[in-house]
Amino acid sequence: MKVLKAILAILTSLAVAATLLLLFCQAKNAPHYIRIYGGEGGAE
C-alpha cells in the first residue's frame, strides 16, 4: 500500500509539473499573437 501511495504521489507531481510547464509555454508564446493583431497594421 505504501508503494502504491508513493507511485500515486510521483505521478501526481509529474502531472502538476507538466501542466505548469504547458501553461508557462502558452503564456510565453501568447503575446506574439496579440502583437500581430493589435499592432499598427490592425487599422488597415
C-alpha atoms as a printed R data frame, in Angstrom:
   type eleno elety resid chain resno      x      y       z
1  ATOM     1    CA   MET     A     1  0.000  0.000   0.000
2  ATOM     2    CA   LYS     A     2  2.863  2.381   0.745
3  ATOM     3    CA   VAL     A     3  4.348  1.689  -2.684
4  ATOM     4    CA   LEU     A     4  1.007  2.456  -4.327
5  ATOM     5    CA   LYS     A     5  0.737  5.759  -2.477
6  ATOM     6    CA   ALA     A     6  4.307  6.651  -3.446
7  ATOM     7    CA   ILE     A     7  3.640  5.911  -7.114
8  ATOM     8    CA   LEU     A     8  0.443  7.955  -6.976
9  ATOM     9    CA   ALA     A     9  2.287 10.874  -5.388
10 ATOM    10    CA   ILE     A    10  5.022 10.747  -8.047
11 ATOM    11    CA   LEU     A    11  2.524 10.592 -10.905
12 ATOM    12    CA   THR     A    12  0.521 13.454  -9.417
13 ATOM    13    CA   SER     A    13  3.663 15.557  -9.091
14 ATOM    14    CA   LEU     A    14  4.616 14.830 -12.689
15 ATOM    15    CA   ALA     A    15  1.119 15.757 -13.877
16 ATOM    16    CA   VAL     A    16  1.241 19.056 -11.984
17 ATOM    17    CA   ALA     A    17  4.713 19.820 -13.332
18 ATOM    18    CA   ALA     A    18  3.633 19.036 -16.908
19 ATOM    19    CA   THR     A    19  0.555 21.246 -16.547
20 ATOM    20    CA   LEU     A    20  2.582 24.153 -15.188
21 ATOM    21    CA   LEU     A    21  5.130 23.732 -17.980
22 ATOM    22    CA   LEU     A    22  2.434 23.816 -20.648
23 ATOM    23    CA   LEU     A    23  0.786 26.861 -19.078
24 ATOM    24    CA   PHE     A    24  4.151 28.630 -18.900
25 ATOM    25    CA   CYS     A    25  4.878 27.863 -22.557
26 ATOM    26    CA   GLN     A    26  1.449 29.141 -23.624
27 ATOM    27    CA   ALA     A    27  1.853 32.317 -21.584
28 ATOM    28    CA   LYS     A    28  5.309 32.854 -23.078
29 ATOM    29    CA   ASN     A    29  4.093 32.423 -26.661
30 ATOM    30    CA   ALA     A    30  0.757 34.239 -26.367
31 ATOM    31    CA   PRO     A    31  1.992 37.885 -26.630
32 ATOM    32    CA   HIS     A    32  3.350 37.223 -30.130
33 ATOM    33    CA   TYR     A    33 -0.165 36.587 -31.429
34 ATOM    34    CA   ILE     A    34 -1.593 39.562 -29.521
35 ATOM    35    CA   ARG     A    35  1.030 41.862 -31.030
36 ATOM    36    CA   ILE     A    36  0.241 40.713 -34.558
37 ATOM    37    CA   TYR     A    37 -3.475 41.545 -34.324
38 ATOM    38    CA   GLY     A    38 -3.124 44.531 -32.013
39 ATOM    39    CA   GLY     A    39 -0.224 46.178 -33.797
40 ATOM    40    CA   GLU     A    40 -0.030 49.149 -36.154
41 ATOM    41    CA   GLY     A    41 -1.422 47.217 -39.098
42 ATOM    42    CA   GLY     A    42 -4.721 46.497 -37.360
43 ATOM    43    CA   ALA     A    43 -6.485 49.616 -38.728
44 ATOM    44    CA   GLU     A    44 -5.830 48.718 -42.348
